[in-house]
Amino acid sequence: MQKLVVIGAGMASGRMLEHLFEAAPGEFDVTLFNAEPRGNYNRIMLSPVLSGEKSYDEIVTHDADWYARHGVHCRFGERVTAIDRARKVVLGASGDEVPYDKLVIATGSNPFIVPLPGHDLDGVVAYRDLDDTNRMIAAAGPGRRAVVIGGGLLGLEAAAGLRLRGMEVTVVHLPGHLMERQLDPAAGYLLRRALGERGIEVLCGANSKEIVGQDGKVAALRLEDGTEIACDILVMAVGIRPAAALGREAGLTTGRAIAVDATMTTSDPDVLALGECVEFEGQLFGLVAPLYDQAKVAAQTLLGQSAAFVPREVSTKLKVTGCDLFSAGDFAEGEGREDIVFRDPARGVYKRLVLKDDRIIGAVMYGDTADGNWFYGLMKDGADVSAMRETLIFGPGFQGGAPADPMAAVAALPDEAEICGCNGVSKGMIVKAIEGGAHTLDAIKICTKASGSCGGCSGLVEQVLALTLGGEFVKPAVKPVCGCTDLTHEELRRLIRSKSLKSMPEVMQELGWKTPDGCPSCRPALNFYLLVEWPLEYRDDLQSRFVNERNHGNIQKDGTYSVMPRMFGGMTNADELRAIADAADKYGAAVKVTGGQRIDLLGIRKEDLPSIWADLGAAGMVSGHAYTKGLRTVKTCVGTDWCRFGTQDSTGLGIRLEKRLWGSWTPHKFKLAVTGCPRNCAEATCKDLGVVCVDSGYEIGVGGAAGIELKATEPLAKVATEAEVIDITVAFLQLYREGANYLDRPHKWIAKTGGLDWIRERVVDDPDSRRALIERFDISQSVYQKDPWADHVATRAALYTPLADLTKEAAE
Amino acid sequence: MDTAILATPRPFIAATEVWLPSGDRLVHGGGDYADLTAFEAASIRQSFARGEGLPGKAWDEERPVVLKSFDGSYFLRAEAAREAGLTAAVALPVFDGKKLLAVLVVLCAGDETATGAIEVWRGQDGLLMLADGYYGAARQFEWVSQHTHFPKGQGLPGGVWAARAPILMRDLGSGYSFIRSESAGAAGLSTGLGLPVPLPGDDSCVVALLSAAGTPIAHRFEIWDARAARVGAAGGAELTDGICDRDGPLWDEDNPPRVQVWQGPIGQVLGTGLPVVLSARPGLAAGYNLMVALPIHRDGELSHIVAWYI
């Protein structure tokens, strides 16, 4: 009988022993070491044990009887201290030497502990084994507080379990959305919402800085931004590291883990390894499915049979009751990849398939996971799905011999199926209304209220119309924002407001976006609408901005950038000019005086941007936002200070206006001018808003244009004081921000509102309305009136550094 | 497990019956009365108008109703119940949207040794409060429960409320495994089945069945998930959780047991959408004598079935 020593009684080695005993009972005399004082249990099910939904007894895979039945010498609770490969013995912590003919290392992994200050305080626990679980159970209790660092699978299961046990739980997660390795932002949003409904607070993009202790015990977690979250227990669930030290010290070939070949053999032919402690062709393993494959191969190798381990795609499920989530494969952006997306906002369903070369390479689904295994099977088999592409997302129930009409999904719905979740309108009710004469979407809205609330089901209602009326129904031609949605800009803004949608994934899910992440057309628009609507809650998404706005400079045709500091009202001074001249010298810039009364430094390399911004900032200058859909310049003439014809302090007013308005984001660029007399030297009558000073006061005109279109301003108001000019200007700008479609200049927006009367009523005639607009603008400015250059210098300078200097490399 | 021991405990629930709407009345739709034959005979003859008797009250008031004493109450079979030794009853209406499908009534023969709990929790100001409950002899636990509330996600009731799904909890009385663990442990309560009871216009009602080893509500609990989002267009239901004194754990994460419509007792519930009480019938799981299966209808579909066996 061969002596087999196994180090580690986890799930992988347990499965290997099952195979071994089944195929060759009595062939091996097995000694099983385990550092934990117990045998093999289903570690994956620790989360339900934590939550109280399972007992430990239920998750024991091999009990004492099983080990006795197979004659296993159990050395549980005994750590192996060394392997002497020369003598083929294993040294236990008890001092015993156990000889082997074959050795299997299955030491698993260790939880990664973020080395934050305070990580060794009492009450900071990892989440890996039963002892950790019991520690958490002991710490739990009504009213007590837990912080979980890590919004991955394990962290969220821990959070849900602790919450069920009555704790107040906060999850702190560094990336921007939960389970970022398994989920895309859309599914991450739904998961976050579901956890929020369980009373679990989730902080994404939150960087932990320090664990605060009191009397040697954890008391709080402090974040980078200074936030402190009080806690009685802090769970670290940020990942695992292969427990490869034993193999490494024994002289086995190791990289990040113990290296094995496809037979699960290490660099020593008598030593095998499997599970989370191994590395195969550079790949590590953390989920159970490949571990079970390894177990089978290892057993066959021990039995002298030929077998080879082949890594396979893995799928993930979250064990939180009521959260239906499935993820498999690769769903990152990539060349040649296509997405099929299905969203059902009413049911909270999101499904996304990623296809490449007519094969599924990734699947993410939330809320409806019934077809997860079917998609997973197609993915593993590399099946060609081109023939069923149109109906693929609807699952196997819709797959027949021939490709079906995508409308079949709606056709197949029973009459009682709810089409409009908001108003509880079924397909049958809509059909009845159509049969009763309602032949347009609007008519259906009036008759049944379907699509009358969120509008999310408009497409479905139109499909029912098309199905019922056939060719008689003509879908009205509306111009949607882009191909990602059927909603118009107006509808989108209305729904963001009425449904209180405050993040990009939320909008896309709740409004049924057809793509997973939007496109370059809708993302900038969405970003703008969200930041205007929710200035305090929404965080500006740099990635949803055009390149100029991302890099805070206008990219030029040679790839360099122009840098234009702000000159309020077109005024500057000798110090600023010196700083500009120095910067021009230092960075080799061409210098151009612009039509907006500023100085443009052209030809700045991207990597120099933070430096030149810092230099200009040191001289007191801020970004001129010459690259934004936002406030650009306030052009002025010299006014009463210098001009013989000047009627008012046009320069001063221009400066005051610019100081009030700069930094604000608008649907398109927004230019102002203040001219001191009707001679109009500042060309105020072709600006988005122009002020013409006259003896009796100020004439405010809006909606001018002097680009591709040439248009004079229309008179909005005539007022007596500067304060009124400023108030009306702010109110007008805010109304434009709140009302205009993204990329509509004011004159286009004014035309769409049907003329100036509607606008004048709100910004001039009604003081309450004007005041409210000003208040909302000021709230927004409290967030957005900051110099982006200084901000980028402080926080993002590294991103401007080229990844590699390829020219130098080539030269070498 | 040793079935000889299991034969000994006296069940907490003495009789279970189903009432089905027929026209404007509720009529007897089956039940199990063990050896309470006189009460069974009286029940089969009975029917209830809306608002009449316990089932009629649950129908009329669209909520679970707990009746802890029959004397002088609206309970129509009070005399037969007294003769049968029955002292309390709980009526659980089964609604599909606004439509009443059935009323399940459980009757208990309370004495100073019968321990268990049937609780009704309702949402109020964002918290689950105890609306009513029957606890048998577990007085201390009853008092604690009356002074406990659950936010969403916390404890068995709060967990069910948040998950919108039934939850089965183990080891209620050991350590910290249950928010009311100390008093649950003192009362000998061991297993808890929480289930959502969707009511017209109210999504927050949760019923908890807490079982003690000495006078168990059941020896076997099952939770079946029948949502299309889980089982797909093919229909049927998957056993997502369960525990049995005879068979041990019933769940299988990788290959959950599945039944199709009309296949076996659970399949029958899937097919009819109605609760069933099956007794002394071959084919009941693990050789039990009685199975009660209660469907939960939510979002326009039969979403779950909970079943318990004695």
Interface residues (C-beta under 8 A of the other chain):
Chain A: N42 I44 M45 S51 G52 E53 K54 S55 E58 I137 A138 A140 G141 P142 A160 R163 L164 R165 G166 M167 E197 R198 G199 I200 K319 V320 T321 G322 C323 D324 R347 V349 G367 D368 T369 A370 D371 W374 G395 P396 G397 F398 E416 A417 E418
Chain B: P151 K152 G153 Q154 G155 L156 G158 G159 A162 A163 R164 A165 I167 L168 M169 R170 D171 G175 Y176 S177 F178 I179 A228 A229 R230 V231 G232 A233 A234 D241 I243 G248 P249 W251 E253 D299 G300
